Amino acid sequence: MPTNANANPGVHVCSLKVDTPQLIQPGTTYKIVRFPFGAAEPTDRFEMHQTVQPDGYVVNNWATDDRSGLIWPSKAGWGHLHAMVQWEAASSTGGYTELRDQYVRDPLGLTPTPNDTTATEHRTPTPGGQYYVKNHGLFVEPGTPVALRVTHNDASPRQLTLAEFKLVIHDAA
């Protein structure tokens, strides 16, 4: 985390994108959406999504480590979360009737108050593609990461084909 976060007043932004499909198992257990680091991510000027995390943990493989889905806020403030998720079509037999997504503070239990979920949505499939956008506001603080999680109820694993996850932190009085 940058040491000069408070020296940079104004809006702090972290914008993540992944177009490598992620296989999501069916069921009620939500899965953290994982995102690549470095040149593969659109914007992280304030170092909120780094391989070396604020607690010293090092992510060696973004595609297999749930910690690659964490955004660690660079400062306290009013956080506006944005996400976009795109799913592959349902399987031909036992296809999904519900797609789920949510934001969560500390999904891995790294702080004293983990798994604080918000903006949980259960969606029925629409004709054509399954493309969803969601927005939600909440207070954020350094030391408590946020993540995007998804699941579905298809009889078979399904691919999350594209995802974006963004945190915009505004100063709060």
C-alpha positions as CSV (number, residue, x, y, z in Angstrom):
1,M,0.0,0.0,0.0
2,P,1.4,3.4,-0.8
3,T,2.7,5.4,2.1
4,N,1.6,8.6,0.5
5,A,-2.1,7.7,0.2
6,N,-3.2,10.6,2.5
7,A,-0.8,13.0,0.6
8,N,-2.9,12.3,-2.5
9,P,-6.3,13.9,-1.8
10,G,-9.2,13.4,-4.1
11,V,-10.6,10.3,-5.8
12,H,-8.5,7.0,-5.7
13,V,-9.4,4.4,-8.3
14,C,-8.6,0.8,-8.8
15,S,-10.0,-0.8,-12.0
16,L,-9.6,-4.5,-12.7
17,K,-10.5,-6.6,-15.7
18,V,-10.2,-10.3,-16.7
19,D,-11.1,-11.9,-19.9
20,T,-9.6,-15.3,-19.1
21,P,-12.6,-17.6,-18.4
22,Q,-13.0,-18.8,-14.8
23,L,-14.8,-22.1,-14.2
24,I,-17.4,-21.6,-11.5
25,Q,-18.7,-24.7,-9.7
26,P,-22.5,-24.8,-9.1
27,G,-24.0,-24.4,-5.7
28,T,-24.7,-21.9,-2.9
29,T,-21.0,-21.2,-2.1
30,Y,-19.8,-18.0,-3.7
31,K,-16.5,-17.9,-5.5
32,I,-14.2,-14.9,-5.5
33,V,-13.6,-13.6,-9.0
34,R,-9.8,-13.5,-9.6
35,F,-7.9,-10.8,-11.5
36,P,-4.4,-10.5,-13.1
37,F,-1.8,-8.1,-11.8
38,G,0.6,-5.6,-13.4
39,A,0.3,-4.7,-17.1
40,A,-2.8,-6.8,-17.4
41,E,-4.9,-4.6,-15.2
42,P,-6.3,-1.3,-16.5
43,T,-5.7,1.1,-13.5
44,D,-4.0,0.8,-10.1
45,R,-2.2,4.0,-9.5
46,F,-2.7,3.8,-5.7
47,E,-1.5,0.2,-5.4
48,M,-4.7,-1.4,-4.2
49,H,-4.2,-4.6,-6.2
50,Q,-0.7,-5.9,-5.8
51,T,1.0,-9.3,-5.8
52,V,2.6,-8.3,-2.4
53,Q,-0.4,-7.6,-0.3
54,P,-0.5,-5.1,2.7
55,D,-0.3,-8.0,5.2
56,G,2.9,-9.3,3.5
57,Y,1.3,-12.2,1.7
58,V,2.6,-12.8,-1.8
59,V,0.3,-14.0,-4.6
60,N,2.3,-16.2,-6.9
61,N,-0.4,-17.2,-9.4
62,W,-3.4,-14.9,-9.9
63,A,-5.4,-17.6,-11.6
64,T,-5.4,-20.0,-8.7
65,D,-5.1,-17.7,-5.6
66,D,-8.3,-16.1,-4.3
67,R,-6.3,-13.2,-2.9
68,S,-5.9,-12.0,-6.5
69,G,-9.6,-11.0,-6.3
70,L,-9.0,-8.6,-3.4
71,I,-8.9,-4.8,-3.6
72,W,-7.2,-3.3,-0.6
73,P,-8.5,0.3,-0.2
74,S,-5.7,2.9,-0.2
75,K,-7.5,5.2,2.1
76,A,-10.7,5.5,4.2
77,G,-13.6,7.0,2.5
78,W,-16.9,6.5,0.6
79,G,-16.3,3.6,-1.7
80,H,-18.3,3.2,-4.9
81,L,-18.0,-0.4,-6.2
82,H,-18.7,-1.2,-9.9
83,A,-18.8,-4.6,-11.5
84,M,-19.6,-6.3,-14.8
85,V,-20.0,-10.0,-15.1
86,Q,-20.6,-12.1,-18.3
87,W,-21.5,-15.8,-18.1
88,E,-21.4,-18.5,-20.8
89,A,-24.8,-20.0,-21.8
90,A,-26.5,-22.5,-19.5
91,S,-25.9,-26.2,-20.1
92,S,-28.5,-27.9,-22.3
93,T,-29.7,-30.2,-19.5
94,G,-30.1,-28.9,-15.9
95,G,-29.1,-25.4,-16.9
96,Y,-29.0,-22.6,-14.4
97,T,-32.2,-20.8,-13.4
98,E,-30.3,-18.4,-11.1
99,L,-27.1,-16.4,-11.4
100,R,-25.8,-14.8,-8.2
101,D,-23.3,-12.0,-7.4
102,Q,-22.3,-9.9,-4.4
103,Y,-19.7,-7.6,-3.0
104,V,-18.0,-8.6,0.3
105,R,-15.7,-7.0,2.7
106,D,-12.9,-9.4,3.8
107,P,-14.1,-12.6,2.2
108,L,-11.1,-14.6,3.4
109,G,-11.4,-13.8,7.1
110,L,-8.2,-11.6,7.4
111,T,-9.7,-9.1,9.8
112,P,-11.8,-9.4,13.1
113,T,-15.1,-8.9,11.2
114,P,-14.9,-11.0,8.0
115,N,-17.5,-11.8,5.3
116,D,-19.6,-8.6,5.5
117,T,-21.7,-9.1,2.3
118,T,-23.6,-6.4,0.5
119,A,-25.5,-5.8,-2.8
120,T,-26.3,-9.5,-3.1
121,E,-28.4,-10.2,-6.2
122,H,-30.0,-13.3,-7.5
123,R,-30.8,-13.0,-11.2
124,T,-32.9,-15.2,-13.5
125,P,-31.3,-15.8,-17.0
126,T,-32.5,-13.6,-19.8
127,P,-32.9,-14.5,-23.5
128,G,-29.5,-14.2,-25.2
129,G,-26.3,-13.5,-23.3
130,Q,-26.0,-13.2,-19.5
131,Y,-24.3,-9.8,-19.1
132,Y,-24.8,-7.9,-15.8
133,V,-23.6,-4.6,-14.4
134,K,-23.9,-3.6,-10.7
135,N,-23.0,-0.6,-8.6
136,H,-23.1,-0.1,-4.9
137,G,-21.7,2.4,-2.3
138,L,-20.2,1.6,1.1
139,F,-17.5,2.9,3.5
140,V,-14.1,1.4,3.0
141,E,-10.9,1.5,5.0
142,P,-7.3,0.4,4.6
143,G,-6.7,-3.1,6.0
144,T,-10.1,-4.4,5.0
145,P,-10.1,-5.7,1.5
146,V,-13.2,-5.9,-0.8
147,A,-14.0,-8.5,-3.4
148,L,-16.6,-9.5,-6.0
149,R,-18.1,-13.0,-5.7
150,V,-20.3,-15.1,-7.9
151,T,-22.1,-18.4,-8.1
152,H,-24.9,-20.2,-10.1
153,N,-27.3,-23.2,-9.8
154,D,-26.6,-25.0,-13.1
155,A,-26.2,-28.7,-12.9
156,S,-22.6,-28.3,-14.4
157,P,-19.8,-25.9,-13.8
158,R,-20.1,-22.8,-16.0
159,Q,-17.6,-20.3,-17.3
160,L,-17.5,-16.7,-16.1
161,T,-16.2,-15.3,-19.5
162,L,-15.5,-11.7,-18.6
163,A,-15.4,-9.6,-15.4
164,E,-14.6,-6.1,-14.3
165,F,-14.3,-4.9,-10.7
166,K,-13.7,-1.3,-9.8
167,L,-13.4,0.6,-6.5
168,V,-13.6,4.4,-6.5
169,I,-12.8,6.0,-3.1
170,H,-14.1,9.5,-2.5
171,D,-13.1,11.6,0.5
172,A,-15.7,11.4,3.3
173,A,-16.1,14.1,6.0
